Amino acid sequence: MTTAKKILDRAGAAVLLVATSPILLLAMLAVRASSPGPVIFSQTRIGREGVHFRCHKLRTMYQGTPSLPSHETPVSAVTPVGKRLRKFKLDELPQLWNVLRGEMSLVGPRPCLPIQTELIECRRRLGVLQALPGMTGLAQIRGIDMSDPRLLAETDAAYLRTASFWLDIRILFGTLYRG
């Protein structure tokens, strides 16, 4: 990881956490008021070198929903507030804490669940697990999700081969203005 990327990650996460704190607070209140359960959802994900870490998100599903990849989760498991949070990617804001802790990057391969063994193996084979997982990445702005593990791992590897400060900036803006 380059020094510029580390600075962008830490400084960017700190600024974004402060700047979005009013939105985060309102979103947390909406989650709390809309359905029972904790506001923050923490889930074990695969990090750099295949090490497990706790990834934080705002809870968008009803309490007791099985821990599955997003593309396998029934639509009925997502709360009405959760649908709005997901639409605007606000459920991802607590991951800024993961970035500050050095467990994630602002941009990189999205962290997967330990049960996504095909994706993990593809990423291991292509060297993707050498990188910190990201809050967003090249695959996300290209609309590639975890339902196609091989394509996702190949896109992640392509990002790592061409990664630069400016590519990360383009991906961050592409994430914000996608749609």
N, C-alpha and C positions, 0 to 999 in steps of 0.2 A: 504494500500500500504506500503510495507516494505521500510525501509531506503535504502537498497541496490538497490531496483528498482527505487526509486526516484533519487538516485545518477546516476545510469546507464542511466535513461531517460534524465536528464538534462545535464550531462557531455557528454553523447553519442550524443545527439542532437546538442549541441554546437560544438563538434569536427566534426561531420558529416556535419553540415552547413558550417563550414569553409573549410573543405576538399573538399566538392562537389561544392563549390561556382563557380569555373570556368566552371564546367559542367552545373550547373544551369543557369549561364549567357548565355552560348552557346544555351542551350535549349530554354531560354526565347527569344533570338534573332531569333531562328528558328520559334518559334510560331508566333512572331510578323511579320516576313517576309512571312509566308505561308498563312495567312488568317486574315481578319479584325476582330477586337475585342480585348478585354483585354487579357493580357498574363496570369494573375492569375485569376483563377476561384474560387470564394468563394461560398459555398453552405451550407445551414442550415442542420445540422446533429444532431443526438441524442447522447448526451454525458452521463456522469455519472449521475445516479439518474434520467435519462430521460430529463435532462436539454438540451436545444438547444444551439448549438454553431456554429460558422462559421468555416467550414473546408476548408482549402486552397489547391489548386492543380494547376498545369500548365494546361491551357485550351487545351484540346485534341479534342474538338468537334467544329463544326461550330457554330458561334454566333446565338442565337435564338433557339437552340435545346431544346426541353422540358426537364425539370428536372425529369429524370426517373432513376431507379436503372440501373446499368451497363448492367445487363443481359437482360433488356427490351429496351435498346437504340438501334435503328437501326444502323447496321454497316456503312451505308452510311453517318451517322451523324459525324463519326470520320474523322478528317483530315488526310492526308498522314503523316504529321509530328506527329500528335497525335498517329497514329498507332505505330510508332517507339518509342515514349516516353512511351506508355503503355507497349510495349513489354519488355522494360528494366526497367520498374517501375520508370522512371525519373519524370513522372507527379506527383508522390507522394512527391517529395523533399520539396515543400513548407510546408508540414505538420510538418516538423521539427520545424517550428515556433510555430505550435499548441502545440508541445511537450514542447518547452521552456516556453510557457505560462501556462503550467499545464492543458491544455484542453484535451490532448491526452498523450498516452504512446508510447514508441517505439513498444511494444508488448502488445496485448490485443485484444478484440473483435473489428472487423472493425466497424466503425460508420455507421449507416444506416440513410436513409431519414425518415422524420416524416410520410410520406405516407406509409411506410412499417409496417403497423399496426400489421399484423400477427407475424412478426419477433419481433417487440417491445413487444408484449404480451407474446410470448414464452420466450424472454429474461427476462422479468419482473418476470414471474412465476418461472424461474430457478435461479434468483438472479444475472443474468449477468449484469444488469444495475447498480449494485453496483460498478463495475470496470470502470476505465478510458478506453475509446476506444483506440485501437492501430493502428499504421501505418501498422502493419502486425500481423498475429496471427496464431494459430495452424490450423484453418480452411483453411487459405490461402496456407500453405505448404502442406496440404492434398488435395488441389484442390477443396474444397467445397466453392461454391459461394452462393449468396443470393437468388438463385432461389428455394432453399429448406429451408425455414425458420426454420422448426422444427429441421432438421439435423444440420443446422448452429448453432442454439441456444444451442443444446445439446453438440456440439463440443466446443463452447465457454465456457459452464459450466464445461466441462471436463478439459479444460485448467485451469480455475480458481481453481478447486479442487487440481490440481497438480502443480500449478505455483511455479516456483523457479527461482532464478538468472540464474542457469545453463540451465534450460529449455528455458528461454528467449534468452540466447546466442545461443542455438541450433536453435531456431526458426529464429533468425536474420540471422544466416549463411544459414539456409535452404531456406530463402527468397532470399538471394543473389545468391545462387548456384542452385536454382530450375530450372528445364528445362531438 
